[in-house]
Amino acid sequence: MIIPFIATDLREINGGVLAYIGDSVYELYARCHVATKTASDSGKMHRLNINYVSAASQAKAMRRLESEIDETEASYFRRGKNSNPPTMSKNCSPADYMYATGFEALIGFLFLDNREERLEYIITKTFDIIDETEGVD
């Protein structure tokens, strides 16, 4: 995996930047996950992918995962959750949006810190939770 150099100390990166990176990383994992479920046309795959990348789904999964993250991970989650994003989603509550931003910051931290095994565990658990709660096949 290619890890970009952003800062010597990840604590120097603000929560918004971590969420920005985490959003991209999570999106790629979600697209790969959807592609393994169906090798259908791109429109159908896009509609399935929305279930995984929506702020509401991410927030729901993160609320269930909170008890499974350690203190370091929790601090990066809180930094993202408490960041001050310039926009809010029109499709979910502000609370869900902030939880999703915290989730993405956590993903960004795990990616940038090269914690690949932990990153994949969190993402796999997230997919399992979304599949279970949203009825995604």
C-alpha positions as CSV (number, residue, x, y, z in Angstrom):
1,M,0.0,0.0,0.0
2,I,1.3,3.5,-0.8
3,I,1.0,5.8,2.2
4,P,1.3,9.5,1.3
5,F,3.5,11.7,3.5
6,I,1.2,14.3,5.1
7,A,2.7,14.9,8.5
8,T,5.4,13.4,10.6
9,D,3.0,13.2,13.5
10,L,-0.6,12.3,12.7
11,R,-1.7,14.3,15.7
12,E,-0.8,17.4,13.6
13,I,-3.4,16.6,11.0
14,N,-6.8,18.2,11.6
15,G,-10.0,16.1,11.8
16,G,-11.3,17.4,8.5
17,V,-8.2,16.3,6.6
18,L,-8.4,12.8,8.2
19,A,-12.1,12.6,7.3
20,Y,-11.3,13.7,3.7
21,I,-8.7,10.9,3.3
22,G,-10.9,8.4,5.2
23,D,-13.8,9.1,2.9
24,S,-11.8,8.2,-0.1
25,V,-10.3,5.0,1.4
26,Y,-13.7,3.8,2.7
27,E,-15.3,4.6,-0.7
28,L,-12.8,2.4,-2.5
29,Y,-13.4,-0.5,0.0
30,A,-17.1,-0.1,-0.4
31,R,-16.9,-0.1,-4.2
32,C,-14.8,-3.3,-4.1
33,H,-17.2,-4.9,-1.6
34,V,-20.2,-4.1,-3.9
35,A,-18.3,-5.4,-7.0
36,T,-17.8,-8.7,-5.2
37,K,-21.5,-8.9,-4.5
38,T,-22.6,-8.2,-8.1
39,A,-20.8,-7.8,-11.3
40,S,-23.8,-5.9,-12.7
41,D,-24.1,-2.7,-14.6
42,S,-22.5,0.4,-13.0
43,G,-25.9,2.0,-12.2
44,K,-26.9,-1.0,-10.0
45,M,-23.5,-1.1,-8.3
46,H,-23.8,2.7,-7.6
47,R,-27.2,2.3,-6.0
48,L,-25.9,-0.6,-3.8
49,N,-22.8,1.4,-2.9
50,I,-25.0,4.3,-1.6
51,N,-26.1,1.9,1.2
52,Y,-22.5,1.7,2.5
53,V,-21.3,5.3,2.0
54,S,-24.3,7.2,3.2
55,A,-23.7,9.3,6.3
56,A,-26.7,7.7,8.0
57,S,-25.3,4.1,7.5
58,Q,-21.8,5.1,8.6
59,A,-23.2,6.7,11.7
60,K,-25.4,3.7,12.6
61,A,-22.4,1.4,12.2
62,M,-20.1,3.7,14.2
63,R,-22.5,3.8,17.1
64,R,-22.3,0.0,17.3
65,L,-18.5,0.0,16.8
66,E,-17.7,2.6,19.4
67,S,-17.3,0.0,22.2
68,E,-14.7,-1.9,20.0
69,I,-12.2,1.0,19.4
70,D,-9.3,1.7,21.7
71,E,-8.5,5.1,23.3
72,T,-6.2,6.2,20.5
73,E,-8.8,5.3,17.8
74,A,-11.5,7.0,19.9
75,S,-9.4,10.2,20.1
76,Y,-9.2,10.4,16.3
77,F,-12.9,9.6,16.0
78,R,-13.7,12.4,18.3
79,R,-11.5,14.8,16.4
80,G,-13.4,14.1,13.3
81,K,-16.8,14.1,15.0
82,N,-16.1,17.5,16.7
83,S,-14.6,19.1,13.6
84,N,-16.4,22.0,12.0
85,P,-17.2,20.9,8.5
86,P,-18.1,23.7,6.1
87,T,-21.2,21.9,4.9
88,M,-23.8,19.5,6.2
89,S,-25.6,16.7,4.5
90,K,-29.2,17.4,3.4
91,N,-30.0,13.7,3.7
92,C,-29.4,13.0,7.3
93,S,-29.4,14.6,10.7
94,P,-26.5,16.8,11.9
95,A,-25.7,14.3,14.6
96,D,-25.5,11.4,12.1
97,Y,-23.3,13.6,9.8
98,M,-20.9,14.3,12.6
99,Y,-20.7,10.6,13.6
100,A,-20.0,9.8,9.9
101,T,-17.3,12.4,9.8
102,G,-15.8,10.9,12.9
103,F,-15.9,7.5,11.3
104,E,-14.2,8.7,8.2
105,A,-11.5,10.5,10.4
106,L,-10.9,7.1,12.1
107,I,-10.5,5.4,8.7
108,G,-8.2,8.1,7.6
109,F,-6.0,7.7,10.7
110,L,-5.8,3.9,10.4
111,F,-4.9,4.3,6.7
112,L,-2.2,6.9,7.2
113,D,-0.8,5.1,10.3
114,N,-0.5,2.0,8.1
115,R,-2.7,-0.1,10.5
116,E,-4.0,-2.2,7.6
117,E,-5.2,-5.1,9.7
118,R,-7.2,-2.9,12.0
119,L,-8.5,-0.8,9.1
120,E,-9.8,-3.9,7.4
121,Y,-11.4,-5.2,10.6
122,I,-13.3,-2.0,11.2
123,I,-14.4,-1.7,7.6
124,T,-15.5,-5.4,7.5
125,K,-17.5,-5.0,10.7
126,T,-19.0,-1.8,9.2
127,F,-20.2,-3.7,6.1
128,D,-21.6,-6.5,8.3
129,I,-23.5,-4.0,10.4
130,I,-24.9,-2.2,7.3
131,D,-25.8,-5.5,5.7
132,E,-27.6,-6.6,8.8
133,T,-29.5,-3.3,9.5
134,E,-30.2,-2.3,5.9
135,G,-30.9,-5.7,4.5
136,V,-28.3,-5.4,1.8
137,D,-27.5,-8.6,0.0
